[in-house]
Amino acid sequence: MNDSTTRALRLGTRRSKLAMAQSGQVAEAVRELTGRPVELVEITTYGDTSREHLAQIGGSGVFVSALRDALLAGEIDFAVHSLKDLPTTQPETLTLAAIPVREDPRDALIARDGLTFEQLTADEDRVARIGTGSPRRMAQLNAWARSLGRRVETVPIRGNIDTRIGFVEKGELDAVVLAAAGLTRIGRIDEATQLLSPDVILPAPGQGALAIECAAVNVDLIARLAELDDPDTRAAVTAERSLLAALEAGCSAPVGALADLQADEQAVTELHLRGVVGTTDGSTLVQLSTTGHVPASPDDVSTPLNMGHELAAEMLAKGAAGLMGERAL
């Protein structure tokens, strides 16, 4: 055996507890797949060090550029990203070798006293303060409260999962909203007081999915890692990210999207894509959906790509462009 097949594979990851947890899970899968040791290489990104809110620093790419630089420099062999952090344009020098089976894509509420959103907003004498760093969540939380004849105060926050939950534990906020997938991966999903239905809160495009990325020249490793790819997840997130790209919005824009795979008794047959764009105060939402056929093969991305583009065109025709602060009008 030569050194190239026995040396440890270097997996680049952000340093946060969540990133380390999800990278550790991928590392174990790669060890089982290849029989080679995998070592985690911790890399600090601009998104980790900046204290500004994500909407201010651009959101798109702030957590991935340092990892991608390390890939291209040969300092790591592959990187694991939260797919929702990836810009929608894929560089030719890098390849998404695998998108594994997706975790729960929904958002989760962690509220004081074990309350649900409906219970939080039921008190007419108290406006619930809900923390989130996401304009997408702000738009939909405010719209949901309006639909109940109530209002909430959405408070911009940053920090890791522990920090965010701490705002509730210390009584500084009534609730925070986080991705259910992240809570699951660090073993804290039981602390969620409510999993938020996509019927009221659509997640970020790609939420709950991971992306395993390699330098495009590393064809042998790409071929091995491709065995971790889940075609259904890839089709769904391709449709969601196609919508985001066609709206010309970055991942900090107030855009939600979710593609569901619809199955009959025999097989998965249809892809149902929903999208939403809204003003952060929740006063205006553009929310539409479309349905298409599931791709016949994993290599066929034309259907989910077209679904995203077509739904975006419909949303723009309904006025979505004017609701996104990040879009160049």
BELHU-V450946 format. One line per field, one symbol per residue. psi: psi as a letter, one per 40 degrees, with the letter a starting at -180 (. if undefined). A space follows every 50 residues. Layout:
BEGIN
psi: ???
END
This chain:
BEGIN
psi: hideedihhhhhiieidddddddddddddddddeeiihhhhhhhiddddh eiidddedchedeeddddddddeedidiihihdeehiehhideihgdihi hiiheiiihhiiffiiddddedheehhhhhhiehdddddddddddddefa iihhhhiiiidddddddddeedidiihihddddddefedeehehhhhedd hhiiheheiihhiihdegddddddddeeihddddddddddddddddefii eeighiihhhhhiaddihdihhhiiihiideedhihhiiihiihidideh eddddddddddddddddeeddeehdehh.
END
